Amino acid sequence: MQLLNHWPSESDISLPEEVKHALLAHLLEPFDDEESAKAFWQDYPSMIVTFDPNDPLESLQWLNDELQHQIEFAQLNPEYSDTLALGYSVKLSITSDAGNGLYLVLAEGDNG
């Protein structure tokens, strides 16, 4: 499992290359360019939580209760879900009225 609470670069993301590229493209979709996306994330920090096939969702126990709840909510009640690549998907849960969010990235078969 990996937690990122800033706009990610490719080197920040511990996922297969094809999945990294698909995730970054997905994160850029709502914006005109990467600078606009970075500015939004600076003003409204969001979080990316990734699970690979070897990460059981039970590994959440070491996280604080609020973050556990946000991850579980994103898994069960996402604003939307989309397929990335190689059997991975991304689910978004909006965590504030301002637009902050939690992106949950799961490999197929990760209870998602």
HELIX and SHEET records of a PDB file:
HELIX    1   1 GLU A   10  ASP A   12  5                                   3    
HELIX    2   2 GLU A   17  LEU A   28  1                                  12    
HELIX    3   3 GLU A   34  ASP A   43  1                                  10    
HELIX    4   4 LEU A   57  TRP A   62  5                                   6    
HELIX    5   5 ASP A   65  LEU A   76  1                                  12    
SHEET    1   A 5 GLN A   2  LEU A   4  0                                        
SHEET    2   A 5 MET A  47  THR A  50 -1                                        
SHEET    3   A 5 GLY A 101  ALA A 107  1                                        
SHEET    4   A 5 TYR A  88  ILE A  94 -1                                        
SHEET    5   A 5 TYR A  80  THR A  83 -1                                        
END                                                                             
